Amino acid sequence: MDADSPVFAIAVAAELAGMHPQTLRQYDRIGLVVPGRTRGGSRRYSMRDIEQLREVAQLSSEGMSLPAIARLLDLEDEVRMLRRRVNELEGALRAERENRPGVRVFAAGASGQVVTLPSGRRIRRSTEVVLWHPRHAAVADRTGEAAASDSRR
């Protein structure tokens, strides 16, 4: 079920929020928590509305006035909308940067394959050094603990 789907009648919403139905009507009248409406005009509350009602009850019990709560809820909605917009713009910017001609760089991978990189990125080169000595190679080929201990002397 979608959190924004208006499915709960006022009696059910009031019970879920721990409030009296008249309180929900009052909040609707003053624009604090405005539920969806059916074609017949009945109020239908979503889970997001129920969460908002619980938040209003909490803030009210802490001594916050209803106009202050209304302002706070408006600001929370605005922040949520702005975050969504920022995410959309960041995605569009990322797509634009990746698809712009001349922005991609091609490099050779560790096993010789061609790798596409974003501009400004580099493949990290391996800086490991392997030392090989013929005597140590012969010792490594022998089996047993004695062979390993001989090579350490």
C-alpha positions as CSV (number, residue, x, y, z in Angstrom):
1,M,0.0,0.0,0.0
2,D,1.3,3.5,-0.9
3,A,1.8,5.8,2.0
4,D,-0.1,8.6,0.1
5,S,-3.1,6.5,-0.8
6,P,-6.2,7.9,1.0
7,V,-7.9,4.8,2.4
8,F,-8.8,5.3,6.0
9,A,-12.2,6.8,7.0
10,I,-12.1,9.4,9.7
11,A,-13.1,7.0,12.6
12,V,-10.3,4.6,11.7
13,A,-7.8,7.4,11.2
14,A,-8.7,8.9,14.5
15,E,-8.2,5.5,16.2
16,L,-4.8,4.9,14.5
17,A,-3.7,8.4,15.5
18,G,-5.0,8.1,19.0
19,M,-7.3,11.1,18.7
20,H,-11.0,12.0,18.7
21,P,-12.6,12.3,15.2
22,Q,-13.7,15.8,16.1
23,T,-10.0,16.7,16.5
24,L,-9.3,15.5,13.0
25,R,-12.2,17.6,11.6
26,Q,-10.8,20.6,13.4
27,Y,-7.3,20.0,12.0
28,D,-8.8,19.7,8.5
29,R,-10.7,23.0,9.0
30,I,-7.6,25.0,10.0
31,G,-5.5,23.3,7.2
32,L,-3.2,21.5,9.6
33,V,-3.7,18.0,8.2
34,V,-5.9,18.0,5.1
35,P,-7.0,14.5,4.0
36,G,-8.2,13.4,0.6
37,R,-11.9,13.3,-0.2
38,T,-14.1,10.8,-1.9
39,R,-16.5,11.9,-4.7
40,G,-19.2,12.1,-2.0
41,G,-17.0,14.5,0.1
42,S,-16.1,12.0,2.9
43,R,-12.6,12.4,4.3
44,R,-10.1,9.7,3.6
45,Y,-6.7,9.6,5.4
46,S,-3.5,8.1,4.1
47,M,-0.7,6.6,6.2
48,R,1.3,9.8,5.7
49,D,-1.7,11.7,7.1
50,I,-1.8,9.4,10.1
51,E,2.0,9.9,10.7
52,Q,1.4,13.7,10.4
53,L,-1.5,13.5,13.0
54,R,0.8,11.6,15.4
55,E,3.5,14.3,14.9
56,V,1.0,17.0,15.5
57,A,-0.1,15.3,18.7
58,Q,3.5,14.9,19.9
59,L,4.3,18.6,19.2
60,S,1.1,19.8,20.8
61,S,1.8,17.8,23.9
62,E,5.3,19.4,24.1
63,G,3.6,22.9,24.2
64,M,3.8,24.0,20.6
65,S,0.9,26.1,19.3
66,L,-1.2,24.9,16.3
67,P,-0.1,27.8,14.1
68,A,3.5,26.9,14.9
69,I,2.9,23.3,14.1
70,A,1.2,24.2,10.8
71,R,4.3,26.3,9.9
72,L,6.6,23.5,10.8
73,L,4.7,20.9,8.7
74,D,4.7,23.3,5.8
75,L,8.5,23.7,6.1
76,E,8.9,19.9,6.3
77,D,6.9,19.5,3.1
78,E,9.0,22.2,1.4
79,V,12.2,20.5,2.5
80,R,11.0,17.1,1.2
81,M,10.0,18.6,-2.1
82,L,13.3,20.5,-2.5
83,R,15.3,17.3,-1.6
84,R,13.4,15.4,-4.3
85,R,14.2,18.2,-6.8
86,V,17.9,18.2,-5.9
87,N,18.0,14.5,-6.4
88,E,16.4,14.9,-9.9
89,L,18.8,17.7,-10.8
90,E,21.8,15.7,-9.6
91,G,20.7,12.7,-11.7
92,A,20.3,14.9,-14.8
93,L,23.7,16.5,-14.2
94,R,25.3,13.1,-13.8
95,A,23.7,11.9,-17.0
96,E,24.8,15.0,-18.9
97,R,28.4,14.7,-17.7
98,E,28.6,11.1,-18.7
99,N,27.1,11.6,-22.1
100,R,28.9,14.8,-23.1
101,P,31.3,14.1,-26.0
102,G,35.0,14.4,-25.1
103,V,34.4,13.9,-21.4
104,R,35.1,10.2,-21.4
105,V,38.6,8.9,-21.2
106,F,39.8,5.5,-22.5
107,A,42.5,3.6,-20.7
108,A,44.0,0.1,-20.7
109,G,42.9,-2.1,-17.9
110,A,45.2,-4.5,-15.9
111,S,44.6,-7.4,-18.4
112,G,44.8,-5.2,-21.5
113,Q,41.1,-4.5,-22.1
114,V,39.9,-1.0,-23.0
115,V,38.2,0.7,-20.0
116,T,36.0,3.8,-20.2
117,L,36.6,6.3,-17.4
118,P,35.0,9.6,-16.5
119,S,37.2,12.6,-17.1
120,G,39.6,13.3,-14.3
121,R,39.8,9.7,-13.1
122,R,42.8,7.4,-13.6
123,I,43.3,3.7,-13.2
124,R,45.3,2.9,-10.1
125,R,48.5,1.3,-11.2
126,S,49.9,-1.7,-9.4
127,T,53.2,-0.9,-7.6
128,E,54.0,-4.4,-6.4
129,V,57.5,-5.8,-7.1
130,V,58.1,-9.5,-7.3
131,L,61.7,-10.7,-6.7
132,W,62.7,-13.9,-8.3
133,H,65.9,-15.8,-7.7
134,P,66.7,-19.2,-9.4
135,R,67.9,-20.8,-6.1
136,H,64.6,-19.8,-4.3
137,A,62.6,-21.1,-7.3
138,A,64.3,-24.5,-7.1
139,V,63.6,-24.7,-3.3
140,A,60.0,-23.7,-3.8
141,D,59.6,-26.6,-6.3
142,R,60.8,-29.2,-3.8
143,T,58.2,-30.5,-1.4
144,G,58.4,-31.0,2.3
145,E,59.4,-28.9,5.4
146,A,63.1,-29.7,5.0
147,A,63.2,-27.9,1.7
148,A,61.6,-24.8,3.1
149,S,63.9,-24.7,6.1
150,D,67.0,-25.2,3.8
151,S,66.1,-22.1,1.9
152,R,65.9,-20.0,5.0
153,R,69.6,-20.7,6.0
